[in-house]
Amino acid sequence: MSTKRIRLWDLPTRLFHWTLVFLVVAAFTSVQIGGNAMPWHGRFGLAILGLLAFRFIWGIVGSTYARFSSFFPTPTSVRAYLNGRWQGVGHNPLGSFSVFGLLALLALQVGTGLFGNDDIAFNGPLYTLVGKDRSDWLTGAHKLASNLLIALIILHISAIVFYARVKKDNLVKPMLTGWKDVDSGMGESATGGGGIALLIGLAFAFGAVYMASGAWLPPAAPPPPPVTAAPPPAW
């Protein structure tokens, strides 16, 4: 069967993907180090939030295969894929569950981290909005979500290896180059996702990071001055 090369993943989607990989690894590494690395853990978390905010908008106004509507799983598409009748490009119906699951877990991870604390010297940027008790509960959810996230990442990587070794379908190369060779009748190159859409996505991302950073919160009240003992009477 003849093949053709199509433009599958646009540059913003590819930059999002690989930057997210780097930031997730950096966030896990910094929390394992702890101590002076925790402020960096917070910065990595804010950067991940910005990426997720951008991906949300890009999933609506981005190019063809980056849009959520192009790979949202439905019972019909899942059934067709399991029966070997699915004819599409981009994320397949089962792979889309992994994509949406990862995005949802990362959003939960970042959202809880904004209000968390490490019981030593680090508090999330929005810690003051919830107080210690609620922050401790959210910190527990943050740690639980991290375990689920690790499991889903391992499953995601395993699926990529399976497709490469068993199905002879390299899913990594198109995410690096943007191009994929497909059967001649399977699809067309992606369209859409131009400059205006990119600016909208970036503006939304920067706005989300600003709100999550707590920069808009009033400064914390200074600590009360230390109480000094009155001098003894001079007699």
mmCIF file of the C-alpha atoms, coordinates in Angstrom:
data_MODEL
# 
_entry.id   MODEL 
# 
loop_
_atom_site.group_PDB 
_atom_site.id 
_atom_site.type_symbol 
_atom_site.label_atom_id 
_atom_site.label_alt_id 
_atom_site.label_comp_id 
_atom_site.label_asym_id 
_atom_site.label_entity_id 
_atom_site.label_seq_id 
_atom_site.pdbx_PDB_ins_code 
_atom_site.Cartn_x 
_atom_site.Cartn_y 
_atom_site.Cartn_z 
_atom_site.occupancy 
_atom_site.B_iso_or_equiv 
_atom_site.pdbx_formal_charge 
_atom_site.auth_seq_id 
_atom_site.auth_comp_id 
_atom_site.auth_asym_id 
_atom_site.auth_atom_id 
_atom_site.pdbx_PDB_model_num 
ATOM 1   C CA . MET A 1 1   ? 0.000   0.000  0.000  1.00 0.00 ? 1   MET A CA 1 
ATOM 2   C CA . SER A 1 2   ? 1.324   3.456  -0.897 1.00 0.00 ? 2   SER A CA 1 
ATOM 3   C CA . THR A 1 3   ? 2.135   5.916  1.848  1.00 0.00 ? 3   THR A CA 1 
ATOM 4   C CA . LYS A 1 4   ? 2.378   9.652  2.207  1.00 0.00 ? 4   LYS A CA 1 
ATOM 5   C CA . ARG A 1 5   ? 3.917   12.028 4.728  1.00 0.00 ? 5   ARG A CA 1 
ATOM 6   C CA . ILE A 1 6   ? 1.620   14.310 6.688  1.00 0.00 ? 6   ILE A CA 1 
ATOM 7   C CA . ARG A 1 7   ? 2.214   17.087 9.174  1.00 0.00 ? 7   ARG A CA 1 
ATOM 8   C CA . LEU A 1 8   ? 0.917   15.537 12.372 1.00 0.00 ? 8   LEU A CA 1 
ATOM 9   C CA . TRP A 1 9   ? 2.128   17.483 15.422 1.00 0.00 ? 9   TRP A CA 1 
ATOM 10  C CA . ASP A 1 10  ? 2.623   21.241 15.254 1.00 0.00 ? 10  ASP A CA 1 
ATOM 11  C CA . LEU A 1 11  ? 5.592   22.940 16.894 1.00 0.00 ? 11  LEU A CA 1 
ATOM 12  C CA . PRO A 1 12  ? 3.697   24.282 19.959 1.00 0.00 ? 12  PRO A CA 1 
ATOM 13  C CA . THR A 1 13  ? 2.382   20.773 20.731 1.00 0.00 ? 13  THR A CA 1 
ATOM 14  C CA . ARG A 1 14  ? 5.866   19.291 20.457 1.00 0.00 ? 14  ARG A CA 1 
ATOM 15  C CA . LEU A 1 15  ? 7.421   22.016 22.602 1.00 0.00 ? 15  LEU A CA 1 
ATOM 16  C CA . PHE A 1 16  ? 4.663   21.507 25.171 1.00 0.00 ? 16  PHE A CA 1 
ATOM 17  C CA . HIS A 1 17  ? 5.290   17.765 25.265 1.00 0.00 ? 17  HIS A CA 1 
ATOM 18  C CA . TRP A 1 18  ? 9.058   17.817 25.712 1.00 0.00 ? 18  TRP A CA 1 
ATOM 19  C CA . THR A 1 19  ? 9.083   20.795 28.070 1.00 0.00 ? 19  THR A CA 1 
ATOM 20  C CA . LEU A 1 20  ? 6.505   18.993 30.193 1.00 0.00 ? 20  LEU A CA 1 
ATOM 21  C CA . VAL A 1 21  ? 8.708   15.885 30.277 1.00 0.00 ? 21  VAL A CA 1 
ATOM 22  C CA . PHE A 1 22  ? 11.661  17.958 31.500 1.00 0.00 ? 22  PHE A CA 1 
ATOM 23  C CA . LEU A 1 23  ? 9.628   19.829 34.132 1.00 0.00 ? 23  LEU A CA 1 
ATOM 24  C CA . VAL A 1 24  ? 7.983   16.698 35.537 1.00 0.00 ? 24  VAL A CA 1 
ATOM 25  C CA . VAL A 1 25  ? 11.388  15.031 35.928 1.00 0.00 ? 25  VAL A CA 1 
ATOM 26  C CA . ALA A 1 26  ? 12.773  18.206 37.512 1.00 0.00 ? 26  ALA A CA 1 
ATOM 27  C CA . ALA A 1 27  ? 9.821   18.456 39.909 1.00 0.00 ? 27  ALA A CA 1 
ATOM 28  C CA . PHE A 1 28  ? 10.221  14.842 41.058 1.00 0.00 ? 28  PHE A CA 1 
ATOM 29  C CA . THR A 1 29  ? 13.970  15.288 41.454 1.00 0.00 ? 29  THR A CA 1 
ATOM 30  C CA . SER A 1 30  ? 13.709  18.512 43.459 1.00 0.00 ? 30  SER A CA 1 
ATOM 31  C CA . VAL A 1 31  ? 11.166  17.082 45.903 1.00 0.00 ? 31  VAL A CA 1 
ATOM 32  C CA . GLN A 1 32  ? 13.405  14.071 46.493 1.00 0.00 ? 32  GLN A CA 1 
ATOM 33  C CA . ILE A 1 33  ? 16.318  16.395 47.286 1.00 0.00 ? 33  ILE A CA 1 
ATOM 34  C CA . GLY A 1 34  ? 14.159  18.584 49.548 1.00 0.00 ? 34  GLY A CA 1 
ATOM 35  C CA . GLY A 1 35  ? 15.614  21.371 51.647 1.00 0.00 ? 35  GLY A CA 1 
ATOM 36  C CA . ASN A 1 36  ? 16.946  24.225 49.534 1.00 0.00 ? 36  ASN A CA 1 
ATOM 37  C CA . ALA A 1 37  ? 15.569  22.566 46.392 1.00 0.00 ? 37  ALA A CA 1 
ATOM 38  C CA . MET A 1 38  ? 11.950  23.028 47.499 1.00 0.00 ? 38  MET A CA 1 
ATOM 39  C CA . PRO A 1 39  ? 11.627  26.612 46.189 1.00 0.00 ? 39  PRO A CA 1 
ATOM 40  C CA . TRP A 1 40  ? 12.678  25.206 42.816 1.00 0.00 ? 40  TRP A CA 1 
ATOM 41  C CA . HIS A 1 41  ? 10.051  22.502 43.201 1.00 0.00 ? 41  HIS A CA 1 
ATOM 42  C CA . GLY A 1 42  ? 7.493   25.284 43.552 1.00 0.00 ? 42  GLY A CA 1 
ATOM 43  C CA . ARG A 1 43  ? 8.823   27.071 40.456 1.00 0.00 ? 43  ARG A CA 1 
ATOM 44  C CA . PHE A 1 44  ? 8.687   23.867 38.423 1.00 0.00 ? 44  PHE A CA 1 
ATOM 45  C CA . GLY A 1 45  ? 5.098   23.383 39.579 1.00 0.00 ? 45  GLY A CA 1 
ATOM 46  C CA . LEU A 1 46  ? 4.111   26.862 38.416 1.00 0.00 ? 46  LEU A CA 1 
ATOM 47  C CA . ALA A 1 47  ? 5.775   26.246 35.058 1.00 0.00 ? 47  ALA A CA 1 
ATOM 48  C CA . ILE A 1 48  ? 3.841   22.990 34.679 1.00 0.00 ? 48  ILE A CA 1 
ATOM 49  C CA . LEU A 1 49  ? 0.629   24.845 35.477 1.00 0.00 ? 49  LEU A CA 1 
ATOM 50  C CA . GLY A 1 50  ? 1.428   27.342 32.724 1.00 0.00 ? 50  GLY A CA 1 
ATOM 51  C CA . LEU A 1 51  ? 1.982   24.500 30.266 1.00 0.00 ? 51  LEU A CA 1 
ATOM 52  C CA . LEU A 1 52  ? -1.302  22.847 31.227 1.00 0.00 ? 52  LEU A CA 1 
ATOM 53  C CA . ALA A 1 53  ? -3.162  26.131 30.837 1.00 0.00 ? 53  ALA A CA 1 
ATOM 54  C CA . PHE A 1 54  ? -1.637  26.579 27.382 1.00 0.00 ? 54  PHE A CA 1 
ATOM 55  C CA . ARG A 1 55  ? -2.498  22.993 26.398 1.00 0.00 ? 55  ARG A CA 1 
ATOM 56  C CA . PHE A 1 56  ? -6.103  23.532 27.462 1.00 0.00 ? 56  PHE A CA 1 
ATOM 57  C CA . ILE A 1 57  ? -6.447  26.459 25.081 1.00 0.00 ? 57  ILE A CA 1 
ATOM 58  C CA . TRP A 1 58  ? -4.396  24.760 22.368 1.00 0.00 ? 58  TRP A CA 1 
ATOM 59  C CA . GLY A 1 59  ? -6.700  21.767 22.631 1.00 0.00 ? 59  GLY A CA 1 
ATOM 60  C CA . ILE A 1 60  ? -9.497  24.064 21.497 1.00 0.00 ? 60  ILE A CA 1 
ATOM 61  C CA . VAL A 1 61  ? -7.869  26.443 18.982 1.00 0.00 ? 61  VAL A CA 1 
ATOM 62  C CA . GLY A 1 62  ? -4.714  24.537 18.002 1.00 0.00 ? 62  GLY A CA 1 
ATOM 63  C CA . SER A 1 63  ? -4.058  22.591 14.832 1.00 0.00 ? 63  SER A CA 1 
ATOM 64  C CA . THR A 1 64  ? -6.127  19.606 13.717 1.00 0.00 ? 64  THR A CA 1 
ATOM 65  C CA . TYR A 1 65  ? -4.623  16.717 15.681 1.00 0.00 ? 65  TYR A CA 1 
ATOM 66  C CA . ALA A 1 66  ? -3.818  18.798 18.768 1.00 0.00 ? 66  ALA A CA 1 
ATOM 67  C CA . ARG A 1 67  ? -7.486  19.587 19.328 1.00 0.00 ? 67  ARG A CA 1 
ATOM 68  C CA . PHE A 1 68  ? -9.232  17.525 21.983 1.00 0.00 ? 68  PHE A CA 1 
ATOM 69  C CA . SER A 1 69  ? -12.165 17.001 19.653 1.00 0.00 ? 69  SER A CA 1 
ATOM 70  C CA . SER A 1 70  ? -9.916  15.060 17.252 1.00 0.00 ? 70  SER A CA 1 
ATOM 71  C CA . PHE A 1 71  ? -9.038  12.332 19.749 1.00 0.00 ? 71  PHE A CA 1 
ATOM 72  C CA . PHE A 1 72  ? -11.714 12.418 22.451 1.00 0.00 ? 72  PHE A CA 1 
ATOM 73  C CA . PRO A 1 73  ? -12.571 8.748  23.071 1.00 0.00 ? 73  PRO A CA 1 
ATOM 74  C CA . THR A 1 74  ? -16.134 7.591  22.446 1.00 0.00 ? 74  THR A CA 1 
ATOM 75  C CA . PRO A 1 75  ? -17.653 4.105  22.821 1.00 0.00 ? 75  PRO A CA 1 
ATOM 76  C CA . THR A 1 76  ? -17.867 3.855  19.034 1.00 0.00 ? 76  THR A CA 1 
ATOM 77  C CA . SER A 1 77  ? -14.215 4.789  18.422 1.00 0.00 ? 77  SER A CA 1 
ATOM 78  C CA . VAL A 1 78  ? -12.958 2.508  21.223 1.00 0.00 ? 78  VAL A CA 1 
ATOM 79  C CA . ARG A 1 79  ? -15.015 -0.391 19.886 1.00 0.00 ? 79  ARG A CA 1 
ATOM 80  C CA . ALA A 1 80  ? -13.723 0.229  16.356 1.00 0.00 ? 80  ALA A CA 1 
ATOM 81  C CA . TYR A 1 81  ? -10.128 0.313  17.596 1.00 0.00 ? 81  TYR A CA 1 
ATOM 82  C CA . LEU A 1 82  ? -10.479 -2.928 19.572 1.00 0.00 ? 82  LEU A CA 1 
ATOM 83  C CA . ASN A 1 83  ? -12.003 -4.593 16.503 1.00 0.00 ? 83  ASN A CA 1 
ATOM 84  C CA . GLY A 1 84  ? -9.192  -3.368 14.266 1.00 0.00 ? 84  GLY A CA 1 
ATOM 85  C CA . ARG A 1 85  ? -11.465 -1.060 12.275 1.00 0.00 ? 85  ARG A CA 1 
ATOM 86  C CA . TRP A 1 86  ? -10.190 2.304  13.518 1.00 0.00 ? 86  TRP A CA 1 
ATOM 87  C CA . GLN A 1 87  ? -8.622  4.304  10.689 1.00 0.00 ? 87  GLN A CA 1 
ATOM 88  C CA . GLY A 1 88  ? -7.132  7.467  12.067 1.00 0.00 ? 88  GLY A CA 1 
ATOM 89  C CA . VAL A 1 89  ? -3.899  9.286  12.864 1.00 0.00 ? 89  VAL A CA 1 
ATOM 90  C CA . GLY A 1 90  ? -2.745  11.009 15.995 1.00 0.00 ? 90  GLY A CA 1 
ATOM 91  C CA . HIS A 1 91  ? -3.781  9.646  19.380 1.00 0.00 ? 91  HIS A CA 1 
ATOM 92  C CA . ASN A 1 92  ? -5.739  6.418  19.042 1.00 0.00 ? 92  ASN A CA 1 
ATOM 93  C CA . PRO A 1 93  ? -8.859  5.904  21.223 1.00 0.00 ? 93  PRO A CA 1 
ATOM 94  C CA . LEU A 1 94  ? -6.996  3.951  23.911 1.00 0.00 ? 94  LEU A CA 1 
ATOM 95  C CA . GLY A 1 95  ? -4.005  6.283  23.894 1.00 0.00 ? 95  GLY A CA 1 
ATOM 96  C CA . SER A 1 96  ? -6.329  9.232  24.360 1.00 0.00 ? 96  SER A CA 1 
ATOM 97  C CA . PHE A 1 97  ? -7.358  7.849  27.761 1.00 0.00 ? 97  PHE A CA 1 
ATOM 98  C CA . SER A 1 98  ? -3.706  8.020  28.785 1.00 0.00 ? 98  SER A CA 1 
ATOM 99  C CA . VAL A 1 99  ? -3.369  11.599 27.494 1.00 0.00 ? 99  VAL A CA 1 
ATOM 100 C CA . PHE A 1 100 ? -6.456  12.869 29.290 1.00 0.00 ? 100 PHE A CA 1 
ATOM 101 C CA . GLY A 1 101 ? -5.530  10.920 32.409 1.00 0.00 ? 101 GLY A CA 1 
ATOM 102 C CA . LEU A 1 102 ? -2.053  12.425 32.523 1.00 0.00 ? 102 LEU A CA 1 
ATOM 103 C CA . LEU A 1 103 ? -3.372  15.950 31.992 1.00 0.00 ? 103 LEU A CA 1 
ATOM 104 C CA . ALA A 1 104 ? -6.006  15.496 34.725 1.00 0.00 ? 104 ALA A CA 1 
ATOM 105 C CA . LEU A 1 105 ? -3.533  14.046 37.231 1.00 0.00 ? 105 LEU A CA 1 
ATOM 106 C CA . LEU A 1 106 ? -1.002  16.781 36.533 1.00 0.00 ? 106 LEU A CA 1 
ATOM 107 C CA . ALA A 1 107 ? -3.702  19.397 37.044 1.00 0.00 ? 107 ALA A CA 1 
ATOM 108 C CA . LEU A 1 108 ? -4.622  17.759 40.375 1.00 0.00 ? 108 LEU A CA 1 
ATOM 109 C CA . GLN A 1 109 ? -0.958  17.565 41.353 1.00 0.00 ? 109 GLN A CA 1 
ATOM 110 C CA . VAL A 1 110 ? -0.297  21.216 40.594 1.00 0.00 ? 110 VAL A CA 1 
ATOM 111 C CA . GLY A 1 111 ? -3.578  22.399 42.095 1.00 0.00 ? 111 GLY A CA 1 
ATOM 112 C CA . THR A 1 112 ? -2.976  20.706 45.437 1.00 0.00 ? 112 THR A CA 1 
ATOM 113 C CA . GLY A 1 113 ? 0.666   21.771 45.484 1.00 0.00 ? 113 GLY A CA 1 
ATOM 114 C CA . LEU A 1 114 ? -0.305  25.435 45.327 1.00 0.00 ? 114 LEU A CA 1 
ATOM 115 C CA . PHE A 1 115 ? -1.791  25.130 48.810 1.00 0.00 ? 115 PHE A CA 1 
ATOM 116 C CA . GLY A 1 116 ? 0.595   22.535 50.262 1.00 0.00 ? 116 GLY A CA 1 
ATOM 117 C CA . ASN A 1 117 ? 3.457   22.693 52.744 1.00 0.00 ? 117 ASN A CA 1 
ATOM 118 C CA . ASP A 1 118 ? 6.404   20.523 53.773 1.00 0.00 ? 118 ASP A CA 1 
ATOM 119 C CA . ASP A 1 119 ? 6.094   21.129 57.535 1.00 0.00 ? 119 ASP A CA 1 
ATOM 120 C CA . ILE A 1 120 ? 9.557   22.684 57.536 1.00 0.00 ? 120 ILE A CA 1 
ATOM 121 C CA . ALA A 1 121 ? 10.137  25.883 55.598 1.00 0.00 ? 121 ALA A CA 1 
ATOM 122 C CA . PHE A 1 122 ? 8.219   25.628 52.316 1.00 0.00 ? 122 PHE A CA 1 
ATOM 123 C CA . ASN A 1 123 ? 4.622   26.649 51.703 1.00 0.00 ? 123 ASN A CA 1 
ATOM 124 C CA . GLY A 1 124 ? 2.770   26.741 48.400 1.00 0.00 ? 124 GLY A CA 1 
ATOM 125 C CA . PRO A 1 125 ? 2.135   30.222 46.968 1.00 0.00 ? 125 PRO A CA 1 
ATOM 126 C CA . LEU A 1 126 ? -1.573  30.079 47.924 1.00 0.00 ? 126 LEU A CA 1 
ATOM 127 C CA . TYR A 1 127 ? -1.047  28.495 51.343 1.00 0.00 ? 127 TYR A CA 1 
ATOM 128 C CA . THR A 1 128 ? -2.392  31.511 53.214 1.00 0.00 ? 128 THR A CA 1 
ATOM 129 C CA . LEU A 1 129 ? -5.792  31.141 51.532 1.00 0.00 ? 129 LEU A CA 1 
ATOM 130 C CA . VAL A 1 130 ? -6.557  27.829 53.253 1.00 0.00 ? 130 VAL A CA 1 
ATOM 131 C CA . GLY A 1 131 ? -4.643  27.655 56.552 1.00 0.00 ? 131 GLY A CA 1 
ATOM 132 C CA . LYS A 1 132 ? -2.597  24.838 58.076 1.00 0.00 ? 132 LYS A CA 1 
ATOM 133 C CA . ASP A 1 133 ? -5.258  22.148 58.555 1.00 0.00 ? 133 ASP A CA 1 
ATOM 134 C CA . ARG A 1 134 ? -6.650  22.364 55.029 1.00 0.00 ? 134 ARG A CA 1 
ATOM 135 C CA . SER A 1 135 ? -3.111  22.668 53.659 1.00 0.00 ? 135 SER A CA 1 
ATOM 136 C CA . ASP A 1 136 ? -2.095  19.432 55.401 1.00 0.00 ? 136 ASP A CA 1 
ATOM 137 C CA . TRP A 1 137 ? -5.073  17.626 53.802 1.00 0.00 ? 137 TRP A CA 1 
ATOM 138 C CA . LEU A 1 138 ? -4.188  18.972 50.364 1.00 0.00 ? 138 LEU A CA 1 
ATOM 139 C CA . THR A 1 139 ? -0.543  18.005 50.900 1.00 0.00 ? 139 THR A CA 1 
ATOM 140 C CA . GLY A 1 140 ? -1.666  14.438 51.527 1.00 0.00 ? 140 GLY A CA 1 
ATOM 141 C CA . ALA A 1 141 ? -3.681  14.490 48.294 1.00 0.00 ? 141 ALA A CA 1 
ATOM 142 C CA . HIS A 1 142 ? -0.625  15.916 46.525 1.00 0.00 ? 142 HIS A CA 1 
ATOM 143 C CA . LYS A 1 143 ? 1.523   12.983 47.655 1.00 0.00 ? 143 LYS A CA 1 
ATOM 144 C CA . LEU A 1 144 ? -1.143  10.433 46.711 1.00 0.00 ? 144 LEU A CA 1 
ATOM 145 C CA . ALA A 1 145 ? -1.554  11.987 43.260 1.00 0.00 ? 145 ALA A CA 1 
ATOM 146 C CA . SER A 1 146 ? 2.215   11.790 42.731 1.00 0.00 ? 146 SER A CA 1 
ATOM 147 C CA . ASN A 1 147 ? 2.109   8.010  43.199 1.00 0.00 ? 147 ASN A CA 1 
ATOM 148 C CA . LEU A 1 148 ? -0.763  7.692  40.736 1.00 0.00 ? 148 LEU A CA 1 
ATOM 149 C CA . LEU A 1 149 ? 1.091   9.940  38.315 1.00 0.00 ? 149 LEU A CA 1 
ATOM 150 C CA . ILE A 1 150 ? 4.214   7.756  38.452 1.00 0.00 ? 150 ILE A CA 1 
ATOM 151 C CA . ALA A 1 151 ? 2.107   4.661  37.725 1.00 0.00 ? 151 ALA A CA 1 
ATOM 152 C CA . LEU A 1 152 ? 0.409   6.323  34.759 1.00 0.00 ? 152 LEU A CA 1 
ATOM 153 C CA . ILE A 1 153 ? 3.734   7.585  33.363 1.00 0.00 ? 153 ILE A CA 1 
ATOM 154 C CA . ILE A 1 154 ? 5.150   4.039  33.536 1.00 0.00 ? 154 ILE A CA 1 
ATOM 155 C CA . LEU A 1 155 ? 2.049   2.748  31.737 1.00 0.00 ? 155 LEU A CA 1 
ATOM 156 C CA . HIS A 1 156 ? 2.383   5.502  29.117 1.00 0.00 ? 156 HIS A CA 1 
ATOM 157 C CA . ILE A 1 157 ? 6.040   4.671  28.434 1.00 0.00 ? 157 ILE A CA 1 
ATOM 158 C CA . SER A 1 158 ? 5.254   0.954  28.325 1.00 0.00 ? 158 SER A CA 1 
ATOM 159 C CA . ALA A 1 159 ? 2.602   1.585  25.677 1.00 0.00 ? 159 ALA A CA 1 
ATOM 160 C CA . ILE A 1 160 ? 5.098   3.572  23.578 1.00 0.00 ? 160 ILE A CA 1 
ATOM 161 C CA . VAL A 1 161 ? 7.607   0.702  23.779 1.00 0.00 ? 161 VAL A CA 1 
ATOM 162 C CA . PHE A 1 162 ? 4.877   -1.810 22.887 1.00 0.00 ? 162 PHE A CA 1 
ATOM 163 C CA . TYR A 1 163 ? 3.878   0.142  19.797 1.00 0.00 ? 163 TYR A CA 1 
ATOM 164 C CA . ALA A 1 164 ? 7.504   0.476  18.707 1.00 0.00 ? 164 ALA A CA 1 
ATOM 165 C CA . ARG A 1 165 ? 8.472   -3.168 19.262 1.00 0.00 ? 165 ARG A CA 1 
ATOM 166 C CA . VAL A 1 166 ? 5.256   -5.057 18.467 1.00 0.00 ? 166 VAL A CA 1 
ATOM 167 C CA . LYS A 1 167 ? 3.262   -2.841 16.117 1.00 0.00 ? 167 LYS A CA 1 
ATOM 168 C CA . LYS A 1 168 ? 6.320   -1.262 14.484 1.00 0.00 ? 168 LYS A CA 1 
ATOM 169 C CA . ASP A 1 169 ? 4.792   2.176  14.966 1.00 0.00 ? 169 ASP A CA 1 
ATOM 170 C CA . ASN A 1 170 ? 7.281   4.751  16.245 1.00 0.00 ? 170 ASN A CA 1 
ATOM 171 C CA . LEU A 1 171 ? 5.259   7.247  18.273 1.00 0.00 ? 171 LEU A CA 1 
ATOM 172 C CA . VAL A 1 172 ? 8.280   9.243  19.441 1.00 0.00 ? 172 VAL A CA 1 
ATOM 173 C CA . LYS A 1 173 ? 9.665   10.288 16.051 1.00 0.00 ? 173 LYS A CA 1 
ATOM 174 C CA . PRO A 1 174 ? 6.563   12.302 14.967 1.00 0.00 ? 174 PRO A CA 1 
ATOM 175 C CA . MET A 1 175 ? 6.647   14.086 18.344 1.00 0.00 ? 175 MET A CA 1 
ATOM 176 C CA . LEU A 1 176 ? 10.234  15.095 17.537 1.00 0.00 ? 176 LEU A CA 1 
ATOM 177 C CA . THR A 1 177 ? 9.905   15.990 13.861 1.00 0.00 ? 177 THR A CA 1 
ATOM 178 C CA . GLY A 1 178 ? 6.205   16.763 13.506 1.00 0.00 ? 178 GLY A CA 1 
ATOM 179 C CA . TRP A 1 179 ? 5.857   14.459 10.469 1.00 0.00 ? 179 TRP A CA 1 
ATOM 180 C CA . LYS A 1 180 ? 4.494   10.945 10.090 1.00 0.00 ? 180 LYS A CA 1 
ATOM 181 C CA . ASP A 1 181 ? 4.275   8.465  7.204  1.00 0.00 ? 181 ASP A CA 1 
ATOM 182 C CA . VAL A 1 182 ? 0.744   7.060  6.895  1.00 0.00 ? 182 VAL A CA 1 
ATOM 183 C CA . ASP A 1 183 ? -1.237  5.031  4.406  1.00 0.00 ? 183 ASP A CA 1 
ATOM 184 C CA . SER A 1 184 ? -2.305  7.171  1.477  1.00 0.00 ? 184 SER A CA 1 
ATOM 185 C CA . GLY A 1 185 ? -5.984  7.188  2.422  1.00 0.00 ? 185 GLY A CA 1 
ATOM 186 C CA . MET A 1 186 ? -5.703  7.726  6.188  1.00 0.00 ? 186 MET A CA 1 
ATOM 187 C CA . GLY A 1 187 ? -5.565  11.479 6.712  1.00 0.00 ? 187 GLY A CA 1 
ATOM 188 C CA . GLU A 1 188 ? -4.341  14.897 5.697  1.00 0.00 ? 188 GLU A CA 1 
ATOM 189 C CA . SER A 1 189 ? -1.777  17.260 7.141  1.00 0.00 ? 189 SER A CA 1 
ATOM 190 C CA . ALA A 1 190 ? -2.859  19.278 10.158 1.00 0.00 ? 190 ALA A CA 1 
ATOM 191 C CA . THR A 1 191 ? -4.206  22.767 9.598  1.00 0.00 ? 191 THR A CA 1 
ATOM 192 C CA . GLY A 1 192 ? -5.060  25.651 11.921 1.00 0.00 ? 192 GLY A CA 1 
ATOM 193 C CA . GLY A 1 193 ? -3.383  26.781 15.081 1.00 0.00 ? 193 GLY A CA 1 
ATOM 194 C CA . GLY A 1 194 ? -1.887  29.982 13.688 1.00 0.00 ? 194 GLY A CA 1 
ATOM 195 C CA . GLY A 1 195 ? -0.296  32.999 15.310 1.00 0.00 ? 195 GLY A CA 1 
ATOM 196 C CA . ILE A 1 196 ? -3.465  34.435 16.889 1.00 0.00 ? 196 ILE A CA 1 
ATOM 197 C CA . ALA A 1 197 ? -4.310  31.067 18.471 1.00 0.00 ? 197 ALA A CA 1 
ATOM 198 C CA . LEU A 1 198 ? -0.758  30.864 19.819 1.00 0.00 ? 198 LEU A CA 1 
ATOM 199 C CA . LEU A 1 199 ? -0.978  34.336 21.364 1.00 0.00 ? 199 LEU A CA 1 
ATOM 200 C CA . ILE A 1 200 ? -4.289  33.454 23.004 1.00 0.00 ? 200 ILE A CA 1 
ATOM 201 C CA . GLY A 1 201 ? -2.765  30.291 24.469 1.00 0.00 ? 201 GLY A CA 1 
ATOM 202 C CA . LEU A 1 202 ? 0.315   32.101 25.764 1.00 0.00 ? 202 LEU A CA 1 
ATOM 203 C CA . ALA A 1 203 ? -1.746  34.923 27.283 1.00 0.00 ? 203 ALA A CA 1 
ATOM 204 C CA . PHE A 1 204 ? -3.942  32.389 29.088 1.00 0.00 ? 204 PHE A CA 1 
ATOM 205 C CA . ALA A 1 205 ? -0.856  30.520 30.331 1.00 0.00 ? 205 ALA A CA 1 
ATOM 206 C CA . PHE A 1 206 ? 0.839   33.649 31.702 1.00 0.00 ? 206 PHE A CA 1 
ATOM 207 C CA . GLY A 1 207 ? -2.408  34.745 33.339 1.00 0.00 ? 207 GLY A CA 1 
ATOM 208 C CA . ALA A 1 208 ? -2.825  31.353 35.009 1.00 0.00 ? 208 ALA A CA 1 
ATOM 209 C CA . VAL A 1 209 ? 0.745   31.421 36.333 1.00 0.00 ? 209 VAL A CA 1 
ATOM 210 C CA . TYR A 1 210 ? 0.278   34.944 37.689 1.00 0.00 ? 210 TYR A CA 1 
ATOM 211 C CA . MET A 1 211 ? -2.890  33.987 39.554 1.00 0.00 ? 211 MET A CA 1 
ATOM 212 C CA . ALA A 1 212 ? -1.349  30.769 40.891 1.00 0.00 ? 212 ALA A CA 1 
ATOM 213 C CA . SER A 1 213 ? 1.848   32.510 42.015 1.00 0.00 ? 213 SER A CA 1 
ATOM 214 C CA . GLY A 1 214 ? -0.036  34.527 44.623 1.00 0.00 ? 214 GLY A CA 1 
ATOM 215 C CA . ALA A 1 215 ? 1.628   37.744 43.453 1.00 0.00 ? 215 ALA A CA 1 
ATOM 216 C CA . TRP A 1 216 ? -1.766  39.440 43.712 1.00 0.00 ? 216 TRP A CA 1 
ATOM 217 C CA . LEU A 1 217 ? -2.152  38.591 47.413 1.00 0.00 ? 217 LEU A CA 1 
ATOM 218 C CA . PRO A 1 218 ? -1.498  41.335 49.984 1.00 0.00 ? 218 PRO A CA 1 
ATOM 219 C CA . PRO A 1 219 ? 1.925   41.048 51.632 1.00 0.00 ? 219 PRO A CA 1 
ATOM 220 C CA . ALA A 1 220 ? 2.052   39.074 54.853 1.00 0.00 ? 220 ALA A CA 1 
ATOM 221 C CA . ALA A 1 221 ? 1.928   41.096 58.029 1.00 0.00 ? 221 ALA A CA 1 
ATOM 222 C CA . PRO A 1 222 ? 5.375   41.572 59.576 1.00 0.00 ? 222 PRO A CA 1 
ATOM 223 C CA . PRO A 1 223 ? 6.035   39.580 62.745 1.00 0.00 ? 223 PRO A CA 1 
ATOM 224 C CA . PRO A 1 224 ? 5.499   41.455 66.020 1.00 0.00 ? 224 PRO A CA 1 
ATOM 225 C CA . PRO A 1 225 ? 8.622   43.051 67.481 1.00 0.00 ? 225 PRO A CA 1 
ATOM 226 C CA . PRO A 1 226 ? 10.398  40.979 70.132 1.00 0.00 ? 226 PRO A CA 1 
ATOM 227 C CA . VAL A 1 227 ? 9.416   41.709 73.706 1.00 0.00 ? 227 VAL A CA 1 
ATOM 228 C CA . THR A 1 228 ? 12.338  43.156 75.634 1.00 0.00 ? 228 THR A CA 1 
ATOM 229 C CA . ALA A 1 229 ? 12.566  43.196 79.374 1.00 0.00 ? 229 ALA A CA 1 
ATOM 230 C CA . ALA A 1 230 ? 12.279  46.559 81.067 1.00 0.00 ? 230 ALA A CA 1 
ATOM 231 C CA . PRO A 1 231 ? 15.614  47.857 82.393 1.00 0.00 ? 231 PRO A CA 1 
ATOM 232 C CA . PRO A 1 232 ? 16.076  47.579 86.148 1.00 0.00 ? 232 PRO A CA 1 
ATOM 233 C CA . PRO A 1 233 ? 15.438  50.752 88.129 1.00 0.00 ? 233 PRO A CA 1 
ATOM 234 C CA . ALA A 1 234 ? 18.517  52.923 88.575 1.00 0.00 ? 234 ALA A CA 1 
ATOM 235 C CA . TRP A 1 235 ? 18.835  53.117 92.392 1.00 0.00 ? 235 TRP A CA 1 
# 
